[in-house]
Amino acid sequence: MLIDHIPDGAIRVPLGTATGDTPSKDALVTELVDLLPQSRDANARDRILKAVLHREKQMSTGIGDGIAVPHGVADIDDDLVVSVGIAPEPGVDFQSIDKQPARAFFLLVAKPAARALHMQTLATIARMMQNVDTRAAVLAATDADQLRSALAHAR
């Protein structure tokens, strides 16, 4: 289950409010990376951030309907780790395929040996977010507990 890969403290609602401004794409990715327990190690944080930003430069991970799934492969201890957050309206320009801003973000990082799990998790998120009720519950979350609950009950 997706929720099993989201550590305590790796959910933030709202994202990007530290400065009061709508965050840039890179700032939002950095904030999501900093939610991961692995990022307490400066070297691991740098590897993770570099991997995710590199992947994002290849092609945007904004999948539409207000959802983005930045992801990458880096040398981490766990097979896969995920952080999640919701940005306030109007969202963040993530160069999504529907050209609309993204509000819900799922950041995935997998170690190189877990590429199959990485791909499976990307597919799981895409499938979950295609469900109108699940997507609405995720986007309506006003705090981390509501978002965790929406993801735990996702269909």
Sequence and secondary structure as in RCSB ss.txt:
>XXXX:A:sequence
MLIDHIPDGAIRVPLGTATGDTPSKDALVTELVDLLPQSRDANARDRILKAVLHREKQMSTGIGDGIAVPHGVAD
IDDDLVVSVGIAPEPGVDFQSIDKQPARAFFLLVAKPAARALHMQTLATIARMMQNVDTRAAVLAATDADQLRSA
LAHAR
>XXXX:A:secstr
 GGGGS TT EESS S SSSS   HHHHHHHHHHTSGGGGSHHHHHHHHHHHHHHHHHS  EEETTEE  EEE  
 SSSEEEEEEE  TT B    TTS  B EEEEEEE GGGHHHHHHHHHHHHHHHHSHHHHHHHHH  SHHHHHHH
HHT  
